[in-house]
Amino acid sequence: MTPSSGTYREHLENHGISVRTDPVLPFFHYDRNGKLVIRVSGYSDLDLFEVYARYGAVQLNLPDLATQRVHQRWAINGAAAKAAHYPEAVQSAYATKANDWYPVVSRVVRAGCHQETSSPSGVAAAQILWERGEISPEQMVICNGYITAPYAGAIHDLRHAGFANTIPVIDKESVLALFRRDHTWRFGIRQRAHLPAQTDTKPHKGVSRFGMDYEELKRVAMMIQRNPGWELVLYHFHLGSQIIDEDNFLGGLLSAATNYCRLRQQVPTLQYLDIGGGAPVQYGLTPLTINLELLLTRFLVSLKDLCTHFDVPCPTVITEWGRFTVAPSELRMMEIRAQYEPGFIQVHDTIMGSLADNWAIKQPFPVLSLAGLDHPTTRGKIVGLTCDEDDCLFTEDDNHVTIARPDRFRTPGSEVLVVANTGAYQSNLGNLEHCMQLQEAVIAAYLHRGQWVFETVRPRQMAKDMLKLFGWPV
């Protein structure tokens, strides 16, 4: 590792973070003792060092933080609608592909989000929520993605289980044939979006492979309209993920909203405009500059003007924002095993196995020292335990991170790193079993009566468990 000048506290302050008063990231604070904690208003702090002392360096699931994010979304929706004098509701949906874990999905849905699915399993999960009374008849299950015959079968099953507010979203004409056996359906339709030019990690310009262009979409809409018992109620598009440029984001939204208004002139049953996701998450120490409330306000003002121009009613707007909702709901602790030249920090973990997006698509994640605010800093590359050169943490700073210099004798916990905001997609994408490195335990922390309670979701993987995956006779 390479020594750096100044303390870790000063390093954070150089990023505009006053640790005495500011969160380092949403929900992440350093307390008066310099230990990293999770802070939720109205509850006791969750001391991450105490979690480490009790369980070791684990994956920590925090599903109630997803609920907190839903509350933030409702507040953004309400403030934007009020500022824009928008006459209709602005609602929230949750794209469950971002995190399929039941404690997360159930909390988000119970907080009022519509559920968006993308597979037969997702619809089966929605049916479980319905049968358990965790989703109300007023909420929608929006069935998106490629609708195959098994997927359509699961959608039929949900309808027959009594959940009438099931909305298949049609992305090509041939899908309609899968729904002819039932006479009544409320459908959505998906426009092929022109992708925004820039996200926070890579250029992403072009045309999406999902959905239909406007002429095909209009033809399918007319087919639905002509069929007795069928209604087209929802218009959907999705621009992408992690869109950081506000004007770019707004331009994409308004382009698709214009097509909605054109179609609404011919299809009076349309009432919902689902604008998909794209809301970015802070994946570094520097705060994002995009203001989601201002973005949504600007969109609603312009949408209202568009509707006036086309002489159509304003729709109910739905945002998805799955990554934004669940990213804070999971973190990874990684214990530093060794430090060696030239500038490597080896952890008791595998980056390739724990953080699939970091290795596969170079998605950065924020890395924080668990303790040691007043230690000198050190800078290096975080590498895992496998024998693969690619098993290192990608960062936008030449794959280097700056951390508190570890010294467990001076400050216990300074030898532990916390990789934050891993709650979107990482567990869903699975663990790479590279070099048969064992996976750490998964612990869940739940809010209960003002306190945090813990549950072991999965114990630390044992060698026999790993060998069974590869067919060994153990």
KANORFEN-V98719 format. One line per field, one symbol per residue. ss: DSSP state (H for helix, E for strand, - for the rest). phi: phi as a letter, one per 20 degrees, with the letter a starting at -180 (. if undefined). psi: psi as a letter, one per 30 degrees, with the letter a starting at -180 (. if undefined). A space follows every 10 residues. Layout:
BEGIN
ss = ???
phi = ???
psi = ???
END
This chain:
BEGIN
ss = -EEEEEEHHH HHH------- ----E--EEE -----EEE-- -----EEHHH HHHHH---EE E-HHHHHHHH HHHHHHHHHH HHHH-----E EEEEEHHH-- -HHHHHHHHH ---EEEE--H HHHHHHHHHH H--------- EEE-----HH HHHHHHHHHH -----EEEEE --HHHHHHH- ----EEEEEE E--EE--EE- --E--EE--- -E-HHHHHHH HHHHHH---E EEEEEE---- --E--HHHHH HHHHHHHHHH HHHH------ -EEE----E- ---------- -HHHHHHHHH HHHHHHHHHH -----EEEE- -HHHHHHHHE EEEEEEEEEE ---EEEE--- HHHH-HHHHH H-----EEE- -----EEEEE EEE------- -E-------- EEEE------ -----EEEE- ---------- ---HHH---- -EEEEEEE-- EEEEEEEE-- --HHHHHHH- ----
phi = .dfcenefgf ffffendeff cdffbgndcd efemefcecc gncffeffff fffednfced ecfffffgff gfffffgfff fffeleedfd dcccefffae fggfffffff eoffdddbag ffffffffgf femecefffd deednfeeff fffffgffff foefeedfde dagffgffdf fdecbdddbd efeefffbdf dafbeqdfee ncffffffff ffffffegnd cedcdcbbeq cledefffgf fffffffffg fffffdcfff cddeemdofe dfdbffffef dfffgffgff fffffffffe lcffefecdd lffgfdgfeb bcecefebcb eendcedfac ffeecffffe cmefcfdcff bngeffebca eeceefedff ebefcedlmd cdcfffbfff cgofeddded lefdmffffn dfefllffef fdddddebln cdccbefbfg fdgffffffd mffd
psi = lkklllleee eeffggjjfe fkkelkfklk afggkklkkk kflkkjjfee eeeefajlkj kifffeeeee eeeeeeeeee eeefhkfllj lklkjffejg kefeeeeeef ggklkklgle eeeeeeeeee ffgfklfflk jjjaajjlee eeeeeeeeef fgjfhkjkjk fleffeffgf fkfkkkllkk kkkkklfkaf flkhkaklfk alleeeeeee eeeeefjkfk kjfkkklkfa khjfjeeeee eeeeeeeeee eeefffiffk fkjjgabfkl kjgafkkkfk jeeeeeeeee eeeeeeeeef hllklkkkld heeeefefgk lkkkkkelkl ljhkjklilk eefeieeeee ghjlkkkkke lhegllllka kklaflgkff ilkklfhhgl lklkkkifee jkffgkkjjl hgfjfeeefl kkhkghkkkl lkkkkkkjhf lkllkjeklk kleeeeeefg gki.
END
